[in-house]
Amino acid sequence: MRLPVWLFLGITLVCTACQLSSEGRDIRNYYFPLRSLTDGLVYEYRPVRTDSLPPEYWYYRSLLPGDSVFLSATFYERDLLPRQQMTQKMTSDGMILKDLYLYEPDSTRDDVQLQIPVQVVADDVFPFRVRENGGVFVYNIHWTPPQDPDATIRIIRNRRYLGDTTFTFKGERYPAVRFSIRELLEYDANGVFEQEYEGEEMYAKGLGLVYYRKSVSDALELEYALEDRYPMEQLEAKFRSLYGIDAEKDPDHRISPN
């Protein structure tokens, strides 16, 4: 059984769950700046140590209906087709996951993607309060791969708050917090295949996720850092340039995140 690399690249931002306490340090300002993302921004992440891996593009947009705060996040890979789409909701304790969908190419039809709903066992996404040596935050999701309808893929992730650090973005140093990661991937189909991974995440104040590292195997370590932030129109321009699309002749050829 082999899973696509984009799954390991993109699923990181989804798998950030926790158990919360009314005590501890408030780190809500280290998550994405929800109040200033109402117009949406693309976060471009680049590999740190190798150019052989593709860049990652995440489009974040806040929705503020009434007194509620939601964050929509869509992950694009190098081909600029969506690979994941999720919606989170802010609560007094942290961010929770409302829905999550994965996307895979349809082998029977060109230019068509299959939408795969993900079942969320635990919906916490990011804690607003943490304590040093305060225990492990647990996350659990599963889904059925379309190529194997009798199988189930499950990701169980443990995260531990490590403390403070700093991150430099565009020449400016930001205060940041670190989490260690332990992840278990299960593929259940006539027997259970299991594989464990370790890694780290870093969230910078006023920016959100700025760095992550995950050891997928002895030969592959994914390590990404935030390179840039810009409006969706700039990502659409990258798309047109990549595929030679003339904006005047084909003005409706756009990327359409939810």
JOBELBEL-V388964 format. One record per run of one state. SS is the DSSP state (H for helix, E for strand, L for the rest). FROM is the first residue (numbers start at 1). LEN is the number of residues. If there is no record, write none. Layout:
{{SS	FROM	LEN} {SS	FROM	LEN}}
This chain:
{{L	1	4} {H	5	10} {L	15	10} {E	25	2} {L	27	1} {H	28	3} {L	31	3} {H	34	3} {L	37	4} {E	41	7} {L	48	8} {E	56	8} {L	64	6} {E	70	7} {L	77	5} {E	82	9} {L	91	3} {E	94	12} {L	106	7} {E	113	5} {L	118	1} {E	119	4} {L	123	1} {E	124	4} {L	128	1} {E	129	2} {L	131	6} {E	137	7} {L	144	8} {E	152	18} {L	170	2} {E	172	17} {L	189	3} {E	192	13} {L	205	3} {E	208	10} {L	218	2} {E	220	11} {L	231	1} {H	232	12} {L	244	15}}
